[in-house]
């Protein structure tokens, strides 16, 4: 199944517009952040060169995202990270065995094809009734980036000098169509590396441009 990541610029021309399609979600995010003693979602003033356009930043196979999450749980638990050709029961077992660690992970603890990341630094995903009803836990772009850097060596990536990210999807992909083929070849962890590069591009651009990341 295909999964897209989109960047939503946190600029006033979009966020303060009465037609902002993310208004309800941003209000839920602000309440969750405030309740946790954190600053609200940052909104930036428009400057020349910035736009309010929402655009895809990465696309990958959803099963490969689970495989990357699996590799992360194995690595932080001190277990060998062996490649897996497909998803099987061991990922679910890992979620159950290391439930507390999973729930504290920005990479792992998101709903299927849902959830968002905002450029606010906090230690673990936020969960409220409103967030769960609207799309899932709220993650931190900074937290996601830290976890990607932590798991990178286990899947053969140098986090200080990663390969170029795959190009962004040219159009939205539907859930039931094939996902993009990894651009950096086949072999062990090819799918995990493809997802890592897409998530890394999304997280770094989220922080550099002041955008939130949403699953599409």
N, C-alpha and C positions, 0 to 999 in steps of 0.2 A: 504494500500500500504506500502511496506517495504522501509525503508530508512537506508542507511549505513553511518557511519562516518569513515573517514580514516585519519591516521596520516602520514604526509610526512616529514621525517627528513630533517632538513635544514643543511645538511652537504655538504662539498665541493665535496666529491666523487660523489654525485648526482647532486647538483645544478650547478657545474662547468663542468659537463660532456656534451660533444656535443650532446649526446643522451638524455638529460634531457627532459622528456615529459612535464614538467611544466615550461619550459623556457619562453614561451610567457606570461603565467600567472604571473610569478614572475616579469617580466619586467613591466607589467601593474601595479602590486602592488607597485613596487618601484617608478614608476612615480606618482601614486596617493599619496603615502606617502610623497614623496619629495615636491609635489605641496602643500601639507598641512603643510609643515614645519616640517615633522617628519623624523626620521631616516629610512633608507631603511630596507628591510627584513634582519634580521641577518643571516649570513651564518657561520657555525662553522667548525673548522678544524677537520678532522677525528682523532679519538683517538681509541685505542683498546677497543673493547666492543661496539662501535657504528657501525651502518650499514646505508646504504642508502636505505634499504628496505621500501617500502610503505606497510602499513598493516592496516586492519580494527581495529577499537577500540570499536565501539558500533553499535548496530542495533536496530531499533524500528519502530513502526507504524507511518506513517507520520501524520495521523489524530491526534495521541496522541501528536506529536510535536506542532500542532496547539492548542491543548487543554492547553499545558503548556504555550504557548505564550498568550493564552487567560487569564490564571490565573495570569500571570505577569502583563498584562495590567490592569486587575481588581485591583490587589494589589497596584500598584503604583498610581492608580487613586482614591484610598480610598474607593473602592466599595467592598461589600462582595464577597468573593471568594467561590462560591458554585460549587460543582461537576457537571459535565455534562457527560452524558453517550455517547453522540456522538456530532459531529460538527453540528451546525445549523447556522442560520443567525446572531446570536448575536456576533460571532467573527468578522464578516465583519463589523457589526455596530460599534464594539469597534474600529476597525482600522480607520473607518471614523470619529468617535467621538474624538478619541485621536490620530489623524494622526501625529501630531508633536512629541508626546511622542513615538509613534511606530517607526518613522523614526530615532529617536535618540537611539533606543534600539539594542544592538548587538544580543540579543536573538530573537527579533521579525523581524527585518528588513533584511531578506534574501529572495532570490528567492526560489521557490519550487525546492527542490532537487539540489540546487546550492549555490554558494557563498563559501567563505573561511574565516578562522580566522588565523591571524599571531600573534606571540608573541611580539607584539609591543603595548605599552599602548597608547590609544587615546580615547577621550571621547565618540564619537559616530561613527557609520559606515561611511566609505568613499564611495562616489558615484561619478563616472566619466562616460563619454560616453564609454570609453574603457572597464571599469569594467562591465557596464550594457550589452555591446555586448558580453562579454566573459563569464559571469557566475553570475553576480550579485554583490551587495555591498560587500565591504571588511570589516570584523569585527576584533576586537581585542580579543585575548584569555583572556587577563586580564579583559577587559570589560565584556566579556561573563561570566567569573567566578564571578565577582561582582554581576551581575544580577541574576545568579543562586542562590547565597547566599541570595539575597534579597527576592526572591520568595519562598525559601525553607520552611519557617515556615507555609506559607499559604497552602501548600500541605502535611504537616505532616512530614517534614524532619528537623532534627537538622543539620544545615550547619556546625557546629563545630565537629559533630560526625556522618556523614552520614553512611547508610548501605553500605555494599560492593557492588561495581559495578557489573552488570551482566557480564558474560564472553563475550569476543569479538566474533563476528560471525566467524565461521570456514571457510566460503566461502562468496564471494560476493552474495548478494541477488538481484533479479531483481525487477523492480518497481511493477509488477503485481502479485507477490507472497505474501502469508501471512507473516506478520512480526512476530518476536519473541513474545511469551507470557510473560508478566511481571513476573519476578522471585520472587517478593515479594508479591505474592498473589493477591487477587481481592479486591473489595471494593472501596470506594470513592478515587479518585485521583491515582488509581493504575497505569494507563497508564502514567499520568503526572510524577509520581515518577520514573517509568522505564526510561522515556526519560531524566529526570533530572540527574539520576545516570550515564547514558551514556554520556551526555554532560559534566557533572562534571569530569568524568574520562578523557575525551578528553582534556578538558581545563587544568586540572592539569598536565597531561602528556605533553601537548604542551609546558607549561612553564618549566617543569622540564627537558625535553629532548631536547628542542629547535626544535620543530616541528610545522608545520602548519596543520590546520584541514581543510579537504575538505569533502563536501557531495558526496557520491557515489551512 
